[in-house]
Amino acid sequence: MSSRIKTLILAAVIAVTFISTTAMNSQAISLGDIVKVGGVAFVVDKFGDQINKFVNTITANKNLGTDEATAVVPIISLGGGGYIGAVQVIGTKANVEKTKAVVQVESNATFGRNIRVKALVPVGSRTTSNIKRIYGVGVSAIIDIRI
């Protein structure tokens, strides 16, 4: 990673930390949570196109047709509403452009055995208050961002 990218990430983390100090005094929010949420959002916004090209290279998605596209968007936890990671989505160009995030929904069930399901649902908003599912888009890669 170049020193310019490291400097940008460090500046963003410092800015989020400084801004969040006021919020921490009025709410029980962990500084680590704020840095992670802000860090993931910053990385996806700033480097999403580069990450997308990298994922396309390692998954051999370089010959997509004119109607198909990929993009990197954040994962939002439905319970907390914070950004918890990123994914690459794939689908028709029009539907991928509508996809702003992927909501992660978790649930447990028993069918003879206990199972846990994590569903990743492409949506057209980065907030959990106005969730609208985008059909015809799937998750093609999960991206871990160390903050």
Secondary structure by P-SEA (a helix, b strand, c coil): ccaaaaaaaaaaaaaaaaaaaaaaaaccccaaaaaaaaaaaaaaaacaaaaaaaaaaaacccccccccbbbbbbbbccccccccbbbbbbccaaaaaaccbbbbbbbcccccbbbbbbbbbbbcccccccccccccccccbbbbbcc
